[in-house]
Amino acid sequence: MNVGFIGCGRIAHFHADVLKELDANILAVSARDNTPNLIPFAEKYCIENRYTNWETMVEKESLDVLWVMASWDKMDSLLIPLIKTRIPL
C-alpha cells in the first residue's frame, strides 16, 4: 500500500510509526511551504518524495491512500478537494 502523507507535525509521527509497523510504504509527504517539519519527518521515515503542495503530490505519485494529518484549521478547506481525488482518505 502506497501512502501519501499530508502534514508532518507532531501527531503525524505516531501515525507514521504505526503504518511502518504494518509494512505500509509511505511513498510521499507534503506539508505547507516553509514548514520546518518536512525535511526531518521525511528523513526519519526515509521518504524521498517531498512536496510543499498536496495537489502536486497526488498528481505525480501513484498513491493508494492519503493519510491526512493537517491541522484542524486547515481541514475544512481541504476536505472537499481531497474527496474529489477519489483516493481513499
Phi and psi in radians as a Rosetta constraint file:
Dihedral C 1 N 2 CA 2 C 2 CIRCULARHARMONIC -1.632 0.35
Dihedral N 2 CA 2 C 2 N 3 CIRCULARHARMONIC 2.054 0.35
Dihedral C 2 N 3 CA 3 C 3 CIRCULARHARMONIC -1.827 0.35
Dihedral N 3 CA 3 C 3 N 4 CIRCULARHARMONIC 2.382 0.35
Dihedral C 3 N 4 CA 4 C 4 CIRCULARHARMONIC -1.898 0.35
Dihedral N 4 CA 4 C 4 N 5 CIRCULARHARMONIC 2.152 0.35
Dihedral C 4 N 5 CA 5 C 5 CIRCULARHARMONIC -1.650 0.35
Dihedral N 5 CA 5 C 5 N 6 CIRCULARHARMONIC 2.337 0.35
Dihedral C 5 N 6 CA 6 C 6 CIRCULARHARMONIC -2.025 0.35
Dihedral N 6 CA 6 C 6 N 7 CIRCULARHARMONIC 1.952 0.35
Dihedral C 6 N 7 CA 7 C 7 CIRCULARHARMONIC 1.727 0.35
Dihedral N 7 CA 7 C 7 N 8 CIRCULARHARMONIC 2.511 0.35
Dihedral C 7 N 8 CA 8 C 8 CIRCULARHARMONIC -2.580 0.35
Dihedral N 8 CA 8 C 8 N 9 CIRCULARHARMONIC 0.724 0.35
Dihedral C 8 N 9 CA 9 C 9 CIRCULARHARMONIC -1.384 0.35
Dihedral N 9 CA 9 C 9 N 10 CIRCULARHARMONIC -2.857 0.35
Dihedral C 9 N 10 CA 10 C 10 CIRCULARHARMONIC -1.007 0.35
Dihedral N 10 CA 10 C 10 N 11 CIRCULARHARMONIC -0.830 0.35
Dihedral C 10 N 11 CA 11 C 11 CIRCULARHARMONIC -1.173 0.35
Dihedral N 11 CA 11 C 11 N 12 CIRCULARHARMONIC -0.481 0.35
Dihedral C 11 N 12 CA 12 C 12 CIRCULARHARMONIC -1.058 0.35
Dihedral N 12 CA 12 C 12 N 13 CIRCULARHARMONIC -0.557 0.35
Dihedral C 12 N 13 CA 13 C 13 CIRCULARHARMONIC -1.103 0.35
Dihedral N 13 CA 13 C 13 N 14 CIRCULARHARMONIC -0.697 0.35
Dihedral C 13 N 14 CA 14 C 14 CIRCULARHARMONIC -1.121 0.35
Dihedral N 14 CA 14 C 14 N 15 CIRCULARHARMONIC -0.744 0.35
Dihedral C 14 N 15 CA 15 C 15 CIRCULARHARMONIC -1.173 0.35
Dihedral N 15 CA 15 C 15 N 16 CIRCULARHARMONIC -0.732 0.35
Dihedral C 15 N 16 CA 16 C 16 CIRCULARHARMONIC -1.111 0.35
Dihedral N 16 CA 16 C 16 N 17 CIRCULARHARMONIC -0.683 0.35
Dihedral C 16 N 17 CA 17 C 17 CIRCULARHARMONIC -1.034 0.35
Dihedral N 17 CA 17 C 17 N 18 CIRCULARHARMONIC -0.770 0.35
Dihedral C 17 N 18 CA 18 C 18 CIRCULARHARMONIC -1.164 0.35
Dihedral N 18 CA 18 C 18 N 19 CIRCULARHARMONIC -0.789 0.35
Dihedral C 18 N 19 CA 19 C 19 CIRCULARHARMONIC -1.061 0.35
Dihedral N 19 CA 19 C 19 N 20 CIRCULARHARMONIC -0.731 0.35
Dihedral C 19 N 20 CA 20 C 20 CIRCULARHARMONIC -1.098 0.35
Dihedral N 20 CA 20 C 20 N 21 CIRCULARHARMONIC -0.699 0.35
Dihedral C 20 N 21 CA 21 C 21 CIRCULARHARMONIC -1.106 0.35
Dihedral N 21 CA 21 C 21 N 22 CIRCULARHARMONIC -0.508 0.35
Dihedral C 21 N 22 CA 22 C 22 CIRCULARHARMONIC -1.566 0.35
Dihedral N 22 CA 22 C 22 N 23 CIRCULARHARMONIC 0.163 0.35
Dihedral C 22 N 23 CA 23 C 23 CIRCULARHARMONIC 1.131 0.35
Dihedral N 23 CA 23 C 23 N 24 CIRCULARHARMONIC 0.465 0.35
Dihedral C 23 N 24 CA 24 C 24 CIRCULARHARMONIC -1.336 0.35
Dihedral N 24 CA 24 C 24 N 25 CIRCULARHARMONIC 2.570 0.35
Dihedral C 24 N 25 CA 25 C 25 CIRCULARHARMONIC -1.724 0.35
Dihedral N 25 CA 25 C 25 N 26 CIRCULARHARMONIC 1.886 0.35
Dihedral C 25 N 26 CA 26 C 26 CIRCULARHARMONIC -1.392 0.35
Dihedral N 26 CA 26 C 26 N 27 CIRCULARHARMONIC 1.690 0.35
Dihedral C 26 N 27 CA 27 C 27 CIRCULARHARMONIC -1.351 0.35
Dihedral N 27 CA 27 C 27 N 28 CIRCULARHARMONIC -0.622 0.35
Dihedral C 27 N 28 CA 28 C 28 CIRCULARHARMONIC -2.659 0.35
Dihedral N 28 CA 28 C 28 N 29 CIRCULARHARMONIC 2.737 0.35
Dihedral C 28 N 29 CA 29 C 29 CIRCULARHARMONIC -2.400 0.35
Dihedral N 29 CA 29 C 29 N 30 CIRCULARHARMONIC 2.497 0.35
Dihedral C 29 N 30 CA 30 C 30 CIRCULARHARMONIC -2.279 0.35
Dihedral N 30 CA 30 C 30 N 31 CIRCULARHARMONIC 2.576 0.35
Dihedral C 30 N 31 CA 31 C 31 CIRCULARHARMONIC -2.601 0.35
Dihedral N 31 CA 31 C 31 N 32 CIRCULARHARMONIC 2.825 0.35
Dihedral C 31 N 32 CA 32 C 32 CIRCULARHARMONIC -1.108 0.35
Dihedral N 32 CA 32 C 32 N 33 CIRCULARHARMONIC 2.696 0.35
Dihedral C 32 N 33 CA 33 C 33 CIRCULARHARMONIC -1.009 0.35
Dihedral N 33 CA 33 C 33 N 34 CIRCULARHARMONIC 2.461 0.35
Dihedral C 33 N 34 CA 34 C 34 CIRCULARHARMONIC 1.231 0.35
Dihedral N 34 CA 34 C 34 N 35 CIRCULARHARMONIC 0.256 0.35
Dihedral C 34 N 35 CA 35 C 35 CIRCULARHARMONIC -1.327 0.35
Dihedral N 35 CA 35 C 35 N 36 CIRCULARHARMONIC 2.441 0.35
Dihedral C 35 N 36 CA 36 C 36 CIRCULARHARMONIC -1.386 0.35
Dihedral N 36 CA 36 C 36 N 37 CIRCULARHARMONIC -0.089 0.35
Dihedral C 36 N 37 CA 37 C 37 CIRCULARHARMONIC -1.494 0.35
Dihedral N 37 CA 37 C 37 N 38 CIRCULARHARMONIC -0.426 0.35
Dihedral C 37 N 38 CA 38 C 38 CIRCULARHARMONIC -1.047 0.35
Dihedral N 38 CA 38 C 38 N 39 CIRCULARHARMONIC -0.964 0.35
Dihedral C 38 N 39 CA 39 C 39 CIRCULARHARMONIC -1.130 0.35
Dihedral N 39 CA 39 C 39 N 40 CIRCULARHARMONIC -0.852 0.35
Dihedral C 39 N 40 CA 40 C 40 CIRCULARHARMONIC -1.043 0.35
Dihedral N 40 CA 40 C 40 N 41 CIRCULARHARMONIC -0.692 0.35
Dihedral C 40 N 41 CA 41 C 41 CIRCULARHARMONIC -1.114 0.35
Dihedral N 41 CA 41 C 41 N 42 CIRCULARHARMONIC -0.854 0.35
Dihedral C 41 N 42 CA 42 C 42 CIRCULARHARMONIC -1.079 0.35
Dihedral N 42 CA 42 C 42 N 43 CIRCULARHARMONIC -0.692 0.35
Dihedral C 42 N 43 CA 43 C 43 CIRCULARHARMONIC -1.199 0.35
Dihedral N 43 CA 43 C 43 N 44 CIRCULARHARMONIC -0.728 0.35
Dihedral C 43 N 44 CA 44 C 44 CIRCULARHARMONIC -1.048 0.35
Dihedral N 44 CA 44 C 44 N 45 CIRCULARHARMONIC -0.675 0.35
Dihedral C 44 N 45 CA 45 C 45 CIRCULARHARMONIC -1.831 0.35
Dihedral N 45 CA 45 C 45 N 46 CIRCULARHARMONIC 0.243 0.35
Dihedral C 45 N 46 CA 46 C 46 CIRCULARHARMONIC 0.952 0.35
Dihedral N 46 CA 46 C 46 N 47 CIRCULARHARMONIC 0.828 0.35
Dihedral C 46 N 47 CA 47 C 47 CIRCULARHARMONIC -1.765 0.35
Dihedral N 47 CA 47 C 47 N 48 CIRCULARHARMONIC 1.940 0.35
Dihedral C 47 N 48 CA 48 C 48 CIRCULARHARMONIC -1.425 0.35
Dihedral N 48 CA 48 C 48 N 49 CIRCULARHARMONIC -0.517 0.35
Dihedral C 48 N 49 CA 49 C 49 CIRCULARHARMONIC -1.603 0.35
Dihedral N 49 CA 49 C 49 N 50 CIRCULARHARMONIC 1.884 0.35
Dihedral C 49 N 50 CA 50 C 50 CIRCULARHARMONIC -2.157 0.35
Dihedral N 50 CA 50 C 50 N 51 CIRCULARHARMONIC 2.370 0.35
Dihedral C 50 N 51 CA 51 C 51 CIRCULARHARMONIC -2.372 0.35
Dihedral N 51 CA 51 C 51 N 52 CIRCULARHARMONIC 2.648 0.35
Dihedral C 51 N 52 CA 52 C 52 CIRCULARHARMONIC -1.843 0.35
Dihedral N 52 CA 52 C 52 N 53 CIRCULARHARMONIC 0.223 0.35
Dihedral C 52 N 53 CA 53 C 53 CIRCULARHARMONIC -2.573 0.35
Dihedral N 53 CA 53 C 53 N 54 CIRCULARHARMONIC 2.049 0.35
Dihedral C 53 N 54 CA 54 C 54 CIRCULARHARMONIC -1.173 0.35
Dihedral N 54 CA 54 C 54 N 55 CIRCULARHARMONIC -0.537 0.35
Dihedral C 54 N 55 CA 55 C 55 CIRCULARHARMONIC -1.099 0.35
Dihedral N 55 CA 55 C 55 N 56 CIRCULARHARMONIC -0.691 0.35
Dihedral C 55 N 56 CA 56 C 56 CIRCULARHARMONIC -1.148 0.35
Dihedral N 56 CA 56 C 56 N 57 CIRCULARHARMONIC -0.717 0.35
Dihedral C 56 N 57 CA 57 C 57 CIRCULARHARMONIC -1.034 0.35
Dihedral N 57 CA 57 C 57 N 58 CIRCULARHARMONIC -0.816 0.35
Dihedral C 57 N 58 CA 58 C 58 CIRCULARHARMONIC -1.104 0.35
Dihedral N 58 CA 58 C 58 N 59 CIRCULARHARMONIC -0.665 0.35
Dihedral C 58 N 59 CA 59 C 59 CIRCULARHARMONIC -1.184 0.35
Dihedral N 59 CA 59 C 59 N 60 CIRCULARHARMONIC -0.677 0.35
Dihedral C 59 N 60 CA 60 C 60 CIRCULARHARMONIC -1.649 0.35
Dihedral N 60 CA 60 C 60 N 61 CIRCULARHARMONIC -0.372 0.35
Dihedral C 60 N 61 CA 61 C 61 CIRCULARHARMONIC -1.869 0.35
Dihedral N 61 CA 61 C 61 N 62 CIRCULARHARMONIC 2.692 0.35
Dihedral C 61 N 62 CA 62 C 62 CIRCULARHARMONIC -1.676 0.35
Dihedral N 62 CA 62 C 62 N 63 CIRCULARHARMONIC 1.616 0.35
Dihedral C 62 N 63 CA 63 C 63 CIRCULARHARMONIC -1.869 0.35
Dihedral N 63 CA 63 C 63 N 64 CIRCULARHARMONIC 2.419 0.35
Dihedral C 63 N 64 CA 64 C 64 CIRCULARHARMONIC -1.598 0.35
Dihedral N 64 CA 64 C 64 N 65 CIRCULARHARMONIC -0.442 0.35
Dihedral C 64 N 65 CA 65 C 65 CIRCULARHARMONIC -2.709 0.35
Dihedral N 65 CA 65 C 65 N 66 CIRCULARHARMONIC 2.619 0.35
Dihedral C 65 N 66 CA 66 C 66 CIRCULARHARMONIC -1.938 0.35
Dihedral N 66 CA 66 C 66 N 67 CIRCULARHARMONIC 2.268 0.35
Dihedral C 66 N 67 CA 67 C 67 CIRCULARHARMONIC -1.871 0.35
Dihedral N 67 CA 67 C 67 N 68 CIRCULARHARMONIC 1.931 0.35
Dihedral C 67 N 68 CA 68 C 68 CIRCULARHARMONIC -1.742 0.35
Dihedral N 68 CA 68 C 68 N 69 CIRCULARHARMONIC 1.962 0.35
Dihedral C 68 N 69 CA 69 C 69 CIRCULARHARMONIC -2.055 0.35
Dihedral N 69 CA 69 C 69 N 70 CIRCULARHARMONIC 0.539 0.35
Dihedral C 69 N 70 CA 70 C 70 CIRCULARHARMONIC -1.273 0.35
Dihedral N 70 CA 70 C 70 N 71 CIRCULARHARMONIC 2.775 0.35
Dihedral C 70 N 71 CA 71 C 71 CIRCULARHARMONIC -1.188 0.35
Dihedral N 71 CA 71 C 71 N 72 CIRCULARHARMONIC 2.695 0.35
Dihedral C 71 N 72 CA 72 C 72 CIRCULARHARMONIC -0.994 0.35
Dihedral N 72 CA 72 C 72 N 73 CIRCULARHARMONIC -0.647 0.35
Dihedral C 72 N 73 CA 73 C 73 CIRCULARHARMONIC -1.206 0.35
Dihedral N 73 CA 73 C 73 N 74 CIRCULARHARMONIC -0.294 0.35
Dihedral C 73 N 74 CA 74 C 74 CIRCULARHARMONIC -1.696 0.35
Dihedral N 74 CA 74 C 74 N 75 CIRCULARHARMONIC -0.311 0.35
Dihedral C 74 N 75 CA 75 C 75 CIRCULARHARMONIC -1.075 0.35
Dihedral N 75 CA 75 C 75 N 76 CIRCULARHARMONIC -0.716 0.35
Dihedral C 75 N 76 CA 76 C 76 CIRCULARHARMONIC -1.018 0.35
Dihedral N 76 CA 76 C 76 N 77 CIRCULARHARMONIC -0.738 0.35
Dihedral C 76 N 77 CA 77 C 77 CIRCULARHARMONIC -1.344 0.35
Dihedral N 77 CA 77 C 77 N 78 CIRCULARHARMONIC -0.349 0.35
Dihedral C 77 N 78 CA 78 C 78 CIRCULARHARMONIC -1.537 0.35
Dihedral N 78 CA 78 C 78 N 79 CIRCULARHARMONIC -0.528 0.35
Dihedral C 78 N 79 CA 79 C 79 CIRCULARHARMONIC -1.007 0.35
Dihedral N 79 CA 79 C 79 N 80 CIRCULARHARMONIC -0.938 0.35
Dihedral C 79 N 80 CA 80 C 80 CIRCULARHARMONIC -1.122 0.35
Dihedral N 80 CA 80 C 80 N 81 CIRCULARHARMONIC -0.844 0.35
Dihedral C 80 N 81 CA 81 C 81 CIRCULARHARMONIC -1.035 0.35
Dihedral N 81 CA 81 C 81 N 82 CIRCULARHARMONIC -0.636 0.35
Dihedral C 81 N 82 CA 82 C 82 CIRCULARHARMONIC -1.166 0.35
Dihedral N 82 CA 82 C 82 N 83 CIRCULARHARMONIC -0.721 0.35
Dihedral C 82 N 83 CA 83 C 83 CIRCULARHARMONIC -1.082 0.35
Dihedral N 83 CA 83 C 83 N 84 CIRCULARHARMONIC -0.645 0.35
Dihedral C 83 N 84 CA 84 C 84 CIRCULARHARMONIC -1.160 0.35
Dihedral N 84 CA 84 C 84 N 85 CIRCULARHARMONIC -0.294 0.35
Dihedral C 84 N 85 CA 85 C 85 CIRCULARHARMONIC -1.221 0.35
Dihedral N 85 CA 85 C 85 N 86 CIRCULARHARMONIC -0.371 0.35
Dihedral C 85 N 86 CA 86 C 86 CIRCULARHARMONIC 1.171 0.35
Dihedral N 86 CA 86 C 86 N 87 CIRCULARHARMONIC 0.237 0.35
Dihedral C 86 N 87 CA 87 C 87 CIRCULARHARMONIC -1.604 0.35
Dihedral N 87 CA 87 C 87 N 88 CIRCULARHARMONIC 2.272 0.35
Dihedral C 87 N 88 CA 88 C 88 CIRCULARHARMONIC -0.940 0.35
Dihedral N 88 CA 88 C 88 N 89 CIRCULARHARMONIC 2.457 0.35
